[in-house]
Amino acid sequence: MSTGAEPDAPLRGLRVLELATLYAAPQIGAMLGDLGADVVKVEPPAGDPMRRMGVVRDGVSRNWSWVARHKRSIALDLDAASDRATFSGLIERADVLVENLTAAVRARWGCRFDELHVLNPSLVVASVSCYGLTGPYADRPGAGTLAEAFGGLADLTGEPDGPPMLASAPLGDTLTAFSGVIGALAGCWSRERGGAGRLVDVTMYEPVLAILGGTIAGYDPADPPRRSGSRVRGGAPRNVYRTRDARYVAVSGTTDPQVARLLPLLGCDGPADRARFSAGADRLGHADALDRLVASWIAERDLDSVLTAFLGARIPIAPVNDVGALLEDEHVVARASLAPMMEAHGPMLDGDRAAVLSDWLG
């Protein structure tokens, strides 16, 4: 992913105006900024609430630092006519607006799509909400967490005999952001091919439905999907396993060729073993037995030897890293994968007003 600082960044020159707060919608602006877009964040005079939320270090919220990266800030009181006029000037020169306003606030500030379209017929508006702009639940408040629950993901997460579980990270919010970026860029592409600006209705729950696409497509009310821990109903072995040195690995070797290479490694390569495990349909009928064999083999060995053996046999495996391990991993370090997160910082409140107004309004 580009940092947006490169002169040949793919979205260099794209102007994005952000009128959004919290975590999902602002990530759309941040991701567009990653790709080189000029992103201006409109904040209320007191500053975006995210500046004060989450872990604060050296006086800066780390959540704010992350979602506000690559952005310039301008403080506007959109209940004041003069600042609404300034905002309208910015709208006239923007390519994309990202917003997550309620319907009432949208109406009060003149930010309904038909009003914005009059100001700028080419504007692409990414409007973010939990349930969308239409439908019986359109006015319900929501968040990524609720989207994970409503969209069925929480119901399928957890142990078979345990309750539904939510992810320990803002999965729904970040899925929403990726969806919003795709929608915004699709709108820009359509406009560049001669179309007008358009409204992109970005929901939080529909990207969650995409994760469950195969599960929903194969739904059978007589045999509905159920929580299965780290396993999946349609393939084995796929699980998280504990090593002798108290580390964990994730294994996903569910194809017939992968299992054919796994059985000799486990010492289970006889005719009876192959009859039970080699073919996918047969293997699913003995998935518990295969899972126990893999768990037992791994439990007798340290992490390094497990990784060496599985990788040598070309069986997909990865360590279950915590954040500390990620920070030290040689591959992550070599690719500077975490650099954007470690170096991210948000803009000063209204610190770029003069530059924004000069660059955008002339």
LUMMARLUM-103725 format. One record per residue (C-alpha): residue in three letters; residue number from 1; x, z, y. Coordinates in steps of 0.2 Angstrom, whole numbers, always signed. Layout:
+-----+-----+-------+-------+-------+
|   r |   k |  east |    up | north |
+-----+-----+-------+-------+-------+
| ALA | NUM |     X |     Z |     Y |
...
+-----+-----+-------+-------+-------+
This chain:
+-----+-----+-------+-------+-------+
|   r |   k |  east |    up | north |
+-----+-----+-------+-------+-------+
| MET |   1 |    +0 |    +0 |    +0 |
| SER |   2 |    +7 |    -5 |   +17 |
| THR |   3 |   +10 |    +9 |   +30 |
| GLY |   4 |    +3 |    -3 |   +43 |
| ALA |   5 |   +19 |    -2 |   +53 |
| GLU |   6 |   +26 |   -19 |   +47 |
| PRO |   7 |   +25 |   -34 |   +58 |
| ASP |   8 |   +17 |   -44 |   +45 |
| ALA |   9 |    +4 |   -31 |   +40 |
| PRO |  10 |   -11 |   -41 |   +33 |
| LEU |  11 |   -24 |   -34 |   +45 |
| ARG |  12 |   -13 |   -34 |   +60 |
| GLY |  13 |   -24 |   -38 |   +75 |
| LEU |  14 |   -40 |   -32 |   +68 |
| ARG |  15 |   -48 |   -20 |   +79 |
| VAL |  16 |   -57 |    -5 |   +71 |
| LEU |  17 |   -68 |    +7 |   +81 |
| GLU |  18 |   -72 |   +23 |   +71 |
| LEU |  19 |   -86 |   +34 |   +76 |
| ALA |  20 |   -86 |   +46 |   +61 |
| THR |  21 |   -81 |   +63 |   +55 |
| LEU |  22 |   -78 |   +73 |   +39 |
| TYR |  23 |   -69 |   +64 |   +24 |
| ALA |  24 |   -77 |   +49 |   +17 |
| ALA |  25 |   -80 |   +37 |   +32 |
| PRO |  26 |   -64 |   +42 |   +41 |
| GLN |  27 |   -54 |   +37 |   +26 |
| ILE |  28 |   -61 |   +19 |   +28 |
| GLY |  29 |   -53 |   +18 |   +45 |
| ALA |  30 |   -37 |   +26 |   +38 |
| MET |  31 |   -36 |   +13 |   +24 |
| LEU |  32 |   -38 |    -1 |   +36 |
| GLY |  33 |   -25 |    +6 |   +46 |
| ASP |  34 |   -14 |    +7 |   +31 |
| LEU |  35 |   -15 |   -12 |   +31 |
| GLY |  36 |   -11 |   -14 |   +49 |
| ALA |  37 |   -27 |   -13 |   +58 |
| ASP |  38 |   -28 |    -6 |   +76 |
| VAL |  39 |   -39 |    +9 |   +73 |
| VAL |  40 |   -47 |   +19 |   +88 |
| LYS |  41 |   -56 |   +35 |   +84 |
| VAL |  42 |   -69 |   +41 |   +95 |
| GLU |  43 |   -70 |   +60 |   +96 |
| PRO |  44 |   -81 |   +72 |  +105 |
| PRO |  45 |   -73 |   +81 |  +120 |
| ALA |  46 |   -70 |   +96 |  +109 |
| GLY |  47 |   -61 |   +86 |   +96 |
| ASP |  48 |   -66 |   +81 |   +78 |
| PRO |  49 |   -71 |   +96 |   +68 |
| MET |  50 |   -59 |   +90 |   +54 |
| ARG |  51 |   -45 |   +95 |   +65 |
| ARG |  52 |   -49 |  +113 |   +61 |
| MET |  53 |   -54 |  +111 |   +43 |
| GLY |  54 |   -45 |  +114 |   +26 |
| VAL |  55 |   -27 |  +120 |   +25 |
| VAL |  56 |   -19 |  +122 |   +42 |
| ARG |  57 |    +0 |  +121 |   +43 |
| ASP |  58 |   +10 |  +122 |   +59 |
| GLY |  59 |    -6 |  +122 |   +68 |
| VAL |  60 |   -12 |  +105 |   +60 |
| SER |  61 |   -25 |  +103 |   +47 |
| ARG |  62 |   -18 |   +93 |   +33 |
| ASN |  63 |   -35 |   +86 |   +29 |
| TRP |  64 |   -35 |   +80 |   +47 |
| SER |  65 |   -18 |   +73 |   +46 |
| TRP |  66 |   -22 |   +63 |   +31 |
| VAL |  67 |   -39 |   +55 |   +37 |
| ALA |  68 |   -33 |   +52 |   +54 |
| ARG |  69 |   -17 |   +43 |   +50 |
| HIS |  70 |   -13 |   +27 |   +59 |
| LYS |  71 |   -26 |   +30 |   +72 |
| ARG |  72 |   -27 |   +32 |   +91 |
| SER |  73 |   -39 |   +44 |   +99 |
| ILE |  74 |   -51 |   +43 |  +113 |
| ALA |  75 |   -63 |   +57 |  +118 |
| LEU |  76 |   -80 |   +52 |  +124 |
| ASP |  77 |   -96 |   +61 |  +127 |
| LEU |  78 |  -109 |   +49 |  +121 |
| ASP |  79 |  -123 |   +59 |  +129 |
| ALA |  80 |  -115 |   +55 |  +146 |
| ALA |  81 |  -120 |   +37 |  +153 |
| SER |  82 |  -102 |   +34 |  +160 |
| ASP |  83 |   -94 |   +37 |  +143 |
| ARG |  84 |  -108 |   +27 |  +134 |
| ALA |  85 |  -103 |   +13 |  +145 |
| THR |  86 |   -85 |   +15 |  +140 |
| PHE |  87 |   -90 |   +15 |  +122 |
| SER |  88 |  -100 |    -1 |  +125 |
| GLY |  89 |   -84 |   -10 |  +132 |
| LEU |  90 |   -75 |    -5 |  +116 |
| ILE |  91 |   -89 |   -11 |  +105 |
| GLU |  92 |   -88 |   -28 |  +114 |
| ARG |  93 |   -70 |   -30 |  +109 |
| ALA |  94 |   -70 |   -22 |   +92 |
| ASP |  95 |   -70 |   -32 |   +75 |
| VAL |  96 |   -77 |   -17 |   +65 |
| LEU |  97 |   -86 |    -1 |   +68 |
| VAL |  98 |   -86 |   +13 |   +55 |
| GLU |  99 |   -99 |   +26 |   +58 |
| ASN | 100 |  -108 |   +40 |   +48 |
| LEU | 101 |  -121 |   +45 |   +61 |
| THR | 102 |  -138 |   +51 |   +57 |
| ALA | 103 |  -153 |   +40 |   +62 |
| ALA | 104 |  -158 |   +51 |   +76 |
| VAL | 105 |  -140 |   +51 |   +84 |
| ARG | 106 |  -138 |   +33 |   +81 |
| ALA | 107 |  -154 |   +30 |   +91 |
| ARG | 108 |  -149 |   +42 |  +105 |
| TRP | 109 |  -132 |   +34 |  +108 |
| GLY | 110 |  -138 |   +16 |  +106 |
| CYS | 111 |  -129 |   +13 |   +90 |
| ARG | 112 |  -142 |    +5 |   +80 |
| PHE | 113 |  -136 |   -11 |   +73 |
| ASP | 114 |  -148 |   -22 |   +82 |
| GLU | 115 |  -142 |   -14 |   +99 |
| LEU | 116 |  -124 |   -16 |   +94 |
| HIS | 117 |  -127 |   -34 |   +88 |
| VAL | 118 |  -133 |   -38 |  +106 |
| LEU | 119 |  -116 |   -31 |  +113 |
| ASN | 120 |  -105 |   -40 |  +100 |
| PRO | 121 |  -114 |   -53 |   +89 |
| SER | 122 |   -97 |   -54 |   +78 |
| LEU | 123 |   -96 |   -35 |   +75 |
| VAL | 124 |   -96 |   -29 |   +57 |
| VAL | 125 |  -103 |   -12 |   +56 |
| ALA | 126 |   -99 |    -1 |   +41 |
| SER | 127 |  -113 |   +13 |   +41 |
| VAL | 128 |  -109 |   +27 |   +29 |
| SER | 129 |  -122 |   +39 |   +21 |
| CYS | 130 |  -125 |   +47 |    +4 |
| TYR | 131 |  -140 |   +38 |    -1 |
| GLY | 132 |  -140 |   +23 |   +11 |
| LEU | 133 |  -150 |   +16 |   +25 |
| THR | 134 |  -166 |   +12 |   +15 |
| GLY | 135 |  -176 |   +21 |    +1 |
| PRO | 136 |  -185 |   +37 |    -1 |
| TYR | 137 |  -169 |   +48 |    +1 |
| ALA | 138 |  -162 |   +39 |   +16 |
| ASP | 139 |  -164 |   +54 |   +28 |
| ARG | 140 |  -157 |   +66 |   +16 |
| PRO | 141 |  -140 |   +74 |   +20 |
| GLY | 142 |  -126 |   +71 |    +8 |
| ALA | 143 |  -108 |   +71 |    +4 |
| GLY | 144 |   -96 |   +64 |    -9 |
| THR | 145 |   -99 |   +80 |   -20 |
| LEU | 146 |  -118 |   +77 |   -20 |
| ALA | 147 |  -115 |   +59 |   -24 |
| GLU | 148 |  -105 |   +64 |   -40 |
| ALA | 149 |  -119 |   +75 |   -45 |
| PHE | 150 |  -133 |   +63 |   -41 |
| GLY | 151 |  -124 |   +48 |   -48 |
| GLY | 152 |  -122 |   +55 |   -65 |
| LEU | 153 |  -104 |   +58 |   -65 |
| ALA | 154 |  -104 |   +77 |   -65 |
| ASP | 155 |  -117 |   +77 |   -80 |
| LEU | 156 |  -104 |   +68 |   -91 |
| THR | 157 |   -89 |   +78 |   -85 |
| GLY | 158 |   -85 |   +94 |   -94 |
| GLU | 159 |   -84 |  +101 |  -112 |
| PRO | 160 |   -98 |   +97 |  -124 |
| ASP | 161 |  -104 |  +115 |  -125 |
| GLY | 162 |  -101 |  +118 |  -106 |
| PRO | 163 |  -110 |  +115 |   -90 |
| PRO | 164 |  -108 |   +99 |   -79 |
| MET | 165 |   -93 |   +99 |   -69 |
| LEU | 166 |   -87 |   +92 |   -52 |
| ALA | 167 |   -70 |   +85 |   -49 |
| SER | 168 |   -57 |   +97 |   -41 |
| ALA | 169 |   -53 |   +83 |   -28 |
| PRO | 170 |   -65 |   +73 |   -16 |
| LEU | 171 |   -67 |   +59 |   -29 |
| GLY | 172 |   -84 |   +54 |   -22 |
| ASP | 173 |   -78 |   +53 |    -4 |
| THR | 174 |   -63 |   +43 |    -8 |
| LEU | 175 |   -73 |   +31 |   -19 |
| THR | 176 |   -84 |   +28 |    -4 |
| ALA | 177 |   -70 |   +24 |    +7 |
| PHE | 178 |   -63 |   +11 |    -5 |
| SER | 179 |   -81 |    +4 |    -6 |
| GLY | 180 |   -82 |    +4 |   +13 |
| VAL | 181 |   -66 |    -5 |   +15 |
| ILE | 182 |   -71 |   -19 |    +3 |
| GLY | 183 |   -88 |   -21 |   +12 |
| ALA | 184 |   -80 |   -21 |   +29 |
| LEU | 185 |   -67 |   -34 |   +24 |
| ALA | 186 |   -81 |   -45 |   +15 |
| GLY | 187 |   -90 |   -44 |   +32 |
| CYS | 188 |   -75 |   -50 |   +41 |
| TRP | 189 |   -72 |   -64 |   +29 |
| SER | 190 |   -90 |   -70 |   +31 |
| ARG | 191 |   -89 |   -70 |   +50 |
| GLU | 192 |   -72 |   -79 |   +49 |
| ARG | 193 |   -81 |   -93 |   +39 |
| GLY | 194 |   -94 |   -96 |   +53 |
| GLY | 195 |  -106 |   -81 |   +50 |
| ALA | 196 |  -111 |   -68 |   +62 |
| GLY | 197 |  -107 |   -50 |   +62 |
| ARG | 198 |  -117 |   -39 |   +49 |
| LEU | 199 |  -122 |   -22 |   +44 |
| VAL | 200 |  -113 |   -15 |   +28 |
| ASP | 201 |  -124 |    -1 |   +21 |
| VAL | 202 |  -111 |   +10 |   +12 |
| THR | 203 |  -118 |   +23 |    +1 |
| MET | 204 |  -108 |   +37 |    -8 |
| TYR | 205 |  -118 |   +37 |   -24 |
| GLU | 206 |  -117 |   +19 |   -28 |
| PRO | 207 |   -98 |   +18 |   -31 |
| VAL | 208 |  -101 |   +33 |   -43 |
| LEU | 209 |  -113 |   +22 |   -52 |
| ALA | 210 |  -100 |    +9 |   -54 |
| ILE | 211 |   -89 |   +21 |   -63 |
| LEU | 212 |  -103 |   +23 |   -76 |
| GLY | 213 |  -106 |    +5 |   -77 |
| GLY | 214 |  -103 |    +3 |   -95 |
| THR | 215 |  -111 |   +19 |   -99 |
| ILE | 216 |  -127 |   +14 |   -90 |
| ALA | 217 |  -127 |    -4 |   -97 |
| GLY | 218 |  -126 |    +3 |  -115 |
| TYR | 219 |  -139 |   +17 |  -112 |
| ASP | 220 |  -150 |   +21 |  -127 |
| PRO | 221 |  -163 |   +34 |  -124 |
| ALA | 222 |  -163 |   +39 |  -142 |
| ASP | 223 |  -144 |   +43 |  -141 |
| PRO | 224 |  -140 |   +47 |  -123 |
| PRO | 225 |  -122 |   +49 |  -117 |
| ARG | 226 |  -116 |   +67 |  -117 |
| ARG | 227 |  -101 |   +77 |  -111 |
| SER | 228 |   -86 |   +75 |  -122 |
| GLY | 229 |   -72 |   +84 |  -114 |
| SER | 230 |   -57 |   +72 |  -112 |
| ARG | 231 |   -63 |   +61 |  -127 |
| VAL | 232 |   -74 |   +46 |  -126 |
| ARG | 233 |   -87 |   +41 |  -138 |
| GLY | 234 |   -81 |   +23 |  -140 |
| GLY | 235 |   -63 |   +25 |  -144 |
| ALA | 236 |   -50 |   +36 |  -153 |
| PRO | 237 |   -38 |   +44 |  -150 |
| ARG | 238 |   -41 |   +47 |  -132 |
| ASN | 239 |   -38 |   +65 |  -126 |
| VAL | 240 |   -27 |   +78 |  -118 |
| TYR | 241 |   -15 |   +87 |  -130 |
| ARG | 242 |    -4 |  +102 |  -128 |
| THR | 243 |   +14 |  +101 |  -132 |
| ARG | 244 |   +25 |  +115 |  -140 |
| ASP | 245 |   +33 |  +119 |  -123 |
| ALA | 246 |   +15 |  +122 |  -115 |
| ARG | 247 |   +14 |  +105 |  -106 |
| TYR | 248 |    +0 |   +93 |  -108 |
| VAL | 249 |    +0 |   +74 |  -111 |
| ALA | 250 |   -14 |   +61 |  -110 |
| VAL | 251 |   -16 |   +49 |  -124 |
| SER | 252 |   -26 |   +33 |  -124 |
| GLY | 253 |   -22 |   +22 |  -139 |
| THR | 254 |   -39 |   +16 |  -145 |
| THR | 255 |   -35 |    -2 |  -150 |
| ASP | 256 |   -32 |    -7 |  -168 |
| PRO | 257 |   -14 |   -13 |  -165 |
| GLN | 258 |   -10 |    +4 |  -156 |
| VAL | 259 |   -17 |   +14 |  -170 |
| ALA | 260 |    -7 |    +4 |  -182 |
| ARG | 261 |    +9 |    +9 |  -174 |
| LEU | 262 |    +2 |   +27 |  -172 |
| LEU | 263 |    -1 |   +31 |  -190 |
| PRO | 264 |   +17 |   +29 |  -196 |
| LEU | 265 |   +22 |   +40 |  -182 |
| LEU | 266 |   +10 |   +53 |  -188 |
| GLY | 267 |   +16 |   +51 |  -206 |
| CYS | 268 |    -2 |   +45 |  -211 |
| ASP | 269 |    +1 |   +27 |  -216 |
| GLY | 270 |    -5 |   +27 |  -234 |
| PRO | 271 |   -20 |   +16 |  -240 |
| ALA | 272 |   -32 |   +30 |  -238 |
| ASP | 273 |   -27 |   +34 |  -220 |
| ARG | 274 |   -28 |   +15 |  -216 |
| ALA | 275 |   -45 |   +14 |  -223 |
| ARG | 276 |   -51 |   +28 |  -212 |
| PHE | 277 |   -42 |   +24 |  -196 |
| SER | 278 |   -36 |    +6 |  -195 |
| ALA | 279 |   -52 |    -3 |  -190 |
| GLY | 280 |   -61 |    +2 |  -174 |
| ALA | 281 |   -78 |    +4 |  -183 |
| ASP | 282 |   -71 |   +15 |  -197 |
| ARG | 283 |   -61 |   +25 |  -185 |
| LEU | 284 |   -75 |   +30 |  -174 |
| GLY | 285 |   -83 |   +38 |  -190 |
| HIS | 286 |   -67 |   +48 |  -192 |
| ALA | 287 |   -63 |   +51 |  -174 |
| ASP | 288 |   -62 |   +70 |  -176 |
| ALA | 289 |   -50 |   +69 |  -190 |
| LEU | 290 |   -39 |   +57 |  -181 |
| ASP | 291 |   -40 |   +68 |  -165 |
| ARG | 292 |   -34 |   +83 |  -175 |
| LEU | 293 |   -20 |   +74 |  -183 |
| VAL | 294 |   -13 |   +68 |  -166 |
| ALA | 295 |   -16 |   +86 |  -158 |
| SER | 296 |    -6 |   +94 |  -173 |
| TRP | 297 |    +8 |   +82 |  -172 |
| ILE | 298 |   +10 |   +84 |  -153 |
| ALA | 299 |    +8 |  +103 |  -154 |
| GLU | 300 |   +24 |  +104 |  -165 |
| ARG | 301 |   +35 |   +95 |  -152 |
| ASP | 302 |   +41 |   +97 |  -134 |
| LEU | 303 |   +35 |   +86 |  -120 |
| ASP | 304 |   +51 |   +75 |  -119 |
| SER | 305 |   +51 |   +71 |  -138 |
| VAL | 306 |   +33 |   +67 |  -138 |
| LEU | 307 |   +35 |   +55 |  -124 |
| THR | 308 |   +50 |   +47 |  -132 |
| ALA | 309 |   +41 |   +44 |  -148 |
| PHE | 310 |   +25 |   +37 |  -141 |
| LEU | 311 |   +33 |   +26 |  -129 |
| GLY | 312 |   +45 |   +20 |  -142 |
| ALA | 313 |   +30 |   +15 |  -152 |
| ARG | 314 |   +21 |    +7 |  -137 |
| ILE | 315 |    +7 |   +19 |  -138 |
| PRO | 316 |    +0 |   +23 |  -120 |
| ILE | 317 |    +4 |   +41 |  -115 |
| ALA | 318 |    +8 |   +50 |   -99 |
| PRO | 319 |   +12 |   +68 |   -94 |
| VAL | 320 |    -2 |   +78 |   -86 |
| ASN | 321 |    +7 |   +81 |   -69 |
| ASP | 322 |    +3 |   +94 |   -57 |
| VAL | 323 |    +7 |   +91 |   -39 |
| GLY | 324 |   +24 |   +99 |   -40 |
| ALA | 325 |   +29 |   +88 |   -54 |
| LEU | 326 |   +23 |   +72 |   -45 |
| LEU | 327 |   +33 |   +77 |   -30 |
| GLU | 328 |   +49 |   +76 |   -41 |
| ASP | 329 |   +44 |   +62 |   -53 |
| GLU | 330 |   +58 |   +48 |   -52 |
| HIS | 331 |   +46 |   +34 |   -53 |
| VAL | 332 |   +35 |   +41 |   -39 |
| VAL | 333 |   +50 |   +45 |   -28 |
| ALA | 334 |   +58 |   +27 |   -31 |
| ARG | 335 |   +42 |   +19 |   -25 |
| ALA | 336 |   +39 |   +31 |   -11 |
| SER | 337 |   +21 |   +33 |   -17 |
| LEU | 338 |   +18 |   +49 |    -9 |
| ALA | 339 |   +27 |   +45 |    +8 |
| PRO | 340 |   +11 |   +41 |   +17 |
| MET | 341 |    +3 |   +58 |   +12 |
| MET | 342 |   +19 |   +68 |   +16 |
| GLU | 343 |   +22 |   +59 |   +33 |
| ALA | 344 |    +3 |   +57 |   +38 |
| HIS | 345 |    -1 |   +65 |   +55 |
| GLY | 346 |   -17 |   +63 |   +66 |
| PRO | 347 |   -17 |   +58 |   +84 |
| MET | 348 |   -18 |   +70 |   +99 |
| LEU | 349 |   -35 |   +72 |  +106 |
| ASP | 350 |   -37 |   +59 |  +119 |
| GLY | 351 |   -19 |   +56 |  +119 |
| ASP | 352 |   -20 |   +37 |  +119 |
| ARG | 353 |   -34 |   +35 |  +131 |
| ALA | 354 |   -24 |   +25 |  +144 |
| ALA | 355 |   -16 |   +14 |  +131 |
| VAL | 356 |   -33 |   +11 |  +122 |
| LEU | 357 |   -42 |    +6 |  +137 |
| SER | 358 |   -27 |    -5 |  +143 |
| ASP | 359 |   -26 |   -14 |  +126 |
| TRP | 360 |   -44 |   -16 |  +123 |
| LEU | 361 |   -52 |   -17 |  +140 |
| GLY | 362 |   -38 |   -25 |  +150 |
+-----+-----+-------+-------+-------+
